[in-house]
Amino acid sequence: MATSDMTASGIAYWKATLNLLLTVLAVWFFVGYVLGIVAAPALNAIHLGGYPLGFWVCQQGSMYVFVALIFIFARAQGKIDEKFDVHEQ
């Protein structure tokens, strides 16, 4: 579909979808790269359950966040789909 064929509603739908996607990717990058790699040495000064926090975030915590992001994304995308009446019945 060409840009000239898209309605204002279609453009708003894709803008909302892309904003959601960029937000989820920003959280993914922050947790996976910033907390898991860049800030890990600083986080290692804190211990959680006997293990350094940097290690825990990198090995366990990031996986919890990534799984949560899947569910958050699916729910938020469903709400966007309903708002623009493109949801499944």
LINLIN-V12578 format. One record per pair of residues at least 12 apart in sequence whose ideal C-beta (glycine too) atoms are under 10 Angstrom apart, sorted by sequence separation. I is the first residue (numbers start at 1). GAP is how many residues later the second one is. D is the distance in Angstrom with one decimal. If there is no record, write none. Layout:
# LINLIN-V12578
i->I gap->GAP d->D
i->I gap->GAP d->D
This chain:
# LINLIN-V12578
i->40 gap->12 d->8.2
i->42 gap->12 d->7.3
i->43 gap->12 d->8.4
i->44 gap->12 d->9.5
i->48 gap->12 d->9.3
i->40 gap->13 d->8.5
i->41 gap->13 d->6.4
i->43 gap->13 d->8.3
i->44 gap->13 d->9.7
i->48 gap->13 d->8.8
i->39 gap->14 d->9.6
i->40 gap->14 d->3.4
i->43 gap->14 d->6.1
i->44 gap->14 d->9.9
i->39 gap->15 d->7.1
i->40 gap->15 d->7.3
i->43 gap->15 d->8.8
i->40 gap->16 d->9.8
i->37 gap->17 d->9.2
i->40 gap->17 d->6.9
i->35 gap->18 d->9.4
i->36 gap->18 d->8.1
i->39 gap->18 d->8.2
i->40 gap->18 d->5.8
i->43 gap->18 d->9.8
i->35 gap->19 d->8.1
i->36 gap->19 d->9.8
i->39 gap->19 d->10.0
i->37 gap->20 d->9.8
i->36 gap->21 d->5.8
i->37 gap->21 d->7.4
i->35 gap->22 d->5.1
i->36 gap->22 d->4.3
i->35 gap->23 d->7.9
i->36 gap->23 d->8.8
i->32 gap->25 d->9.6
i->36 gap->25 d->8.3
i->31 gap->26 d->7.6
i->32 gap->26 d->8.9
i->35 gap->26 d->7.7
i->36 gap->26 d->5.2
i->31 gap->27 d->9.8
i->35 gap->27 d->7.2
i->33 gap->29 d->9.6
i->36 gap->29 d->9.8
i->31 gap->30 d->7.6
i->32 gap->30 d->5.5
i->35 gap->30 d->8.9
i->31 gap->31 d->5.2
i->32 gap->31 d->9.9
i->31 gap->32 d->9.7
i->31 gap->33 d->9.4
i->32 gap->33 d->8.3
i->28 gap->34 d->8.9
i->31 gap->34 d->4.7
i->32 gap->34 d->7.5
i->30 gap->35 d->9.3
i->31 gap->35 d->7.5
i->28 gap->37 d->7.9
i->31 gap->37 d->10.0
i->27 gap->38 d->7.3
i->28 gap->38 d->6.8
i->31 gap->38 d->8.5
i->27 gap->39 d->9.3
i->27 gap->41 d->9.4
i->28 gap->41 d->6.2
i->27 gap->42 d->6.3
i->25 gap->44 d->9.2
i->24 gap->45 d->5.5
i->27 gap->45 d->8.7
i->28 gap->45 d->9.9
i->23 gap->46 d->9.8
i->24 gap->46 d->9.0
i->27 gap->46 d->9.8
i->24 gap->48 d->7.2
i->25 gap->48 d->9.8
i->23 gap->49 d->9.5
i->24 gap->49 d->5.0
i->23 gap->50 d->9.0
i->20 gap->52 d->9.3
i->21 gap->52 d->7.9
i->24 gap->52 d->8.3
i->20 gap->53 d->6.9
i->23 gap->53 d->8.6
i->24 gap->53 d->9.5
i->21 gap->55 d->9.9
i->20 gap->56 d->5.4
i->21 gap->56 d->8.7
i->19 gap->57 d->10.0
i->20 gap->57 d->6.3
i->17 gap->59 d->9.6
i->20 gap->59 d->9.3
i->16 gap->60 d->9.3
i->17 gap->60 d->6.9
i->20 gap->60 d->6.5
i->16 gap->61 d->9.2
i->19 gap->61 d->9.2
i->16 gap->63 d->9.4
i->17 gap->63 d->6.0
i->16 gap->64 d->4.9
i->17 gap->64 d->8.8
i->16 gap->65 d->9.7
i->14 gap->66 d->9.8
i->13 gap->67 d->7.0
i->16 gap->67 d->7.6
i->17 gap->67 d->9.1
i->12 gap->68 d->9.7
i->13 gap->68 d->8.3
i->16 gap->68 d->7.6
i->13 gap->70 d->8.2
i->14 gap->70 d->9.4
i->12 gap->71 d->9.1
i->13 gap->71 d->4.3
i->12 gap->72 d->7.1
i->13 gap->72 d->9.4
i->13 gap->73 d->6.7
i->9 gap->74 d->9.9
i->10 gap->74 d->8.2
i->9 gap->75 d->6.1
i->9 gap->76 d->8.5
i->10 gap->76 d->9.2
i->9 gap->77 d->9.3
